[in-house]
Amino acid sequence: MGNFIKGLFKFAFGTILALSLLAGVGAVVFAFIFKKDFEDIENKTKEIISDIEANN
């Protein structure tokens, strides 16, 4: 019975560890892929602001 409980805890801990690592890697990949899009939005916003200021 003790070995079953130890095995269950090891399985649960391993599963939690694997899911945590997967979530972390997923967040890094998401940030890396969409970083360029966020920079493009920022640059377009700056262009719009400078155009508005130039017209005033």
Secondary structure as UniProt FT lines:
FT   HELIX           2..55
//
